[in-house]
Amino acid sequence: GVALEVAGAEGSEERTLLPLSRDYFLELGGAEKLVIVSWTTGKPSPSEKGSRTNLAMNLALSIRKHAPHLEQRFAYISMDTWAHETMQENGFNTVLCEPEVCRSADLKDDIWKMRWYLMRTLTGFGLSCLIVDADIVFLADPTKLLWFDSDMEVMTDHFYPERHLWEPWVRVEDHINTGFVLVRPTAAVRSMIADFVNSHWEHVHGSVRRDGMDQRVFNHFIVRRMSADVPLVYGKYKNLTFGRPQQIVPASSLRQVSIRILDPAQIAHGMNFFWRRA
């Protein structure tokens, strides 16, 4: 098992951190200080036909087959002992994150927030982290396709990003697919992630439930920040720039956050992958 230690206290932002082992993840990141992380539950709920760990295993096995040199940098955050023991039995790095010890007792809420918790916690260790959904697979080494020139690098659901990115008439959730996100350890992006999580902390506001799709919520959040009178975010795609980049953000000690959209021909979500192959 992996020993736990508090990642660090940062005032009101502390609740966005998980008590993960700094030393464990620093060792995982190696000289490049890059870790690849996903998360999964294991024990099926009464309404589920099978364990979600079976799906998560596909990702781990795809890394082992198609990018074996990355396996030493990859770990699962296992949200119950079922998932943790399954990953251990198959020789994959796993960190147990149980309720009331590592996370809250509200599994649905923790699943909604987990990727953001991981971004905040791991960048707090000084690491770049590639956070991926458990339902994707690696067919090669995706780190070779990263630019490492932005605070975030993300997958998109657009077929033609150069035409459709941040246009007001397309589905907002298509701009950024949060299933594949590289986050670098910069103050600007860490602050933004904390703002996002804290702005959507409660799953019910009055009588209105929080949108169950954190990807859509995050995209709305980014659009608001890009279009603000003082823009806090700008985007990149290949050699294109979206939004209003500026050197100084008035009344802020932090610079703008840069988000690079990755080429869907290379980092593809399901529809893009099969459509392009057809």
NORBEL-V644273 format. One record per pair of residues at least 4 apart in sequence whose C-alpha atoms are under 7 Angstrom apart, sorted by the first residue. I is the first residue (numbers start at 1). J is the second residue. Records with the same first field share a line. If there is no record, write none. Layout:
I=J  J
//
This chain:
2=95
3=21
4=19  20  21
5=19  20  21
6=19  20
7=17  18  19  20  22  121
9=14
10=14
13=194
16=117  120  194
17=117  120  121
18=102  117  121
19=102
21=25
22=26  125
23=27
24=28
25=29
26=30  33
28=35  72  73
29=33  34  35  73
33=127  128
34=127  128  129
35=73  74  128  129  130
36=73  74  75  129  130  131
37=74  75  76  130  131  132
38=75  76  77  131  132  133  134
39=76  77  78  134
40=52  53  56  77  78  79  83  134
41=52  53  78  79  80  83
42=51  52  53  80  82  83
43=51  82
44=48  50  51  52
52=56
53=57  83
55=134  135
56=60  134  135
57=61
58=62  137
59=63  134  135  136  137  138
60=64
61=65
62=66  137  138  139
63=67  68  70  71  138
64=68  71
66=138  139  140
67=140  141
70=74
74=93
75=92  93  94
76=93  94  95
77=94  95  96  97
78=83  84  94  95  96  97
79=83  96  97  98
80=84  96  97  98
81=85  96
82=86
83=87
84=88  94  95  96
85=89
86=90
87=91  92  94
88=92  93  94
97=102  103
98=102  103
99=103  104  105
100=104  105
104=110
106=110
107=111
108=112
109=113
110=114
112=214
113=117
114=118
115=119  131
116=120  193
117=121
118=122
119=123  129  183
120=124  190  193
121=125
122=126  127  129
123=127  128  129  184  185
124=185
126=185
127=184  185
128=183  184  185
129=182  183  184
130=181  182  183
131=180  181  182
132=179  180  181
133=179  180
142=146
150=258  259  260
151=183  184  186  189  257  258  259
152=181  182  183  184  258  259  260
153=181  182  183  259  260  261  262
154=176  177  178  180  181  182  260  261  262
155=176  177  178  180  181  261  262  264  267
156=174  175  176  177  261  262  264
157=174  175  176  177  269
158=164  174  175
159=264  272
160=164
161=165
165=175
166=175
172=216  219  220
173=215  216  219
175=219
176=219
177=215
178=215
186=190
187=191
188=192  254  255  256  257
189=193  257
190=194
191=195
192=196
193=197
194=198
195=199
196=200
197=201
203=209  210
204=208  209  210
205=209
211=217
213=217
214=218
215=219
216=220
217=221
218=222
219=223
220=224
221=225
222=226
223=227
224=228
225=231  232  233
226=231  232  233  234  243
227=231
230=249
231=244
232=256  257
233=256  257  258
234=242  243  244  245  257  258  259
235=241  242  243  258  259  260
236=240  241  242  259  260  261
237=241  260  261  262
248=255
249=254  255  256
262=267
263=267
264=268  272
268=272  273
269=273
270=274
271=275
272=276
273=277
274=278
//
